[in-house]
């Protein structure tokens, strides 16, 4: 089964957020806010929608606060 355009874009955005939050030189409050919003927008009833659970877990680990 091929991915929809939305799933592809969400996957790429998750990768970019993980990359930015992993690097101390680019991990700014703005990126943390974007990641938090991305997690909130892509989670329904505690389960990720179009992004793999591993990527969502990694994003939550990289946030400077507990989510």
Secondary structure, 3 states (H helix, E strand, C coil): CCCCHHHHHHHHHHHHHHHHHHCCCCCCHHHHHHHHHHHHHCEECCEECCCCHHHHHHHHHHCCCCC
